[in-house]
């Protein structure tokens, strides 16, 4: 076994372990941290197959931005851990069945008969001056240009839809009109001086103290 294959098995084992911990942890913050570990080990696997751009993009985009956002969202949410545990035990048989079905499908697709070295031989190693980024960009903008443009249009539609849903007006929501706010002048539009007579605030009436036995004797005395 070569050192490259040894590293592959090490990072693959870390990825499988982290993925299992993501779906079995009771604390959602711990699950997100294990997901970060899974992404980092997956990036190492990309580096082993000489896909440096994809590995660095996985670390910068997902680990550095998306997962940090997920972590802050999970930490700000008030998650009911007891309810999550009950739901986990309740749906555990269904989850195990789906996991077994996915593993079976992966074995059919990635098995030795259809995905071995006989069907797909190992590619020749690239020279030291080979640029993975330029090669990926060349294929993306020439061979897969239509697929790339369709994906860009779908993302643009999703962005516009998200902005439209955010800017919709609700009758029970307070909002500011930026156009009216910009036209405000510093004089009468900001402060209005009102002249009114001063009012005397009534003094609070002190609570009556409870009478003692001596006070009652004095009132009854002639």
Order of alpha helices (4+ residues) and beta strands (2+ residues): alpha-alpha-alpha-alpha-alpha-alpha-alpha-alpha-alpha-alpha-alpha
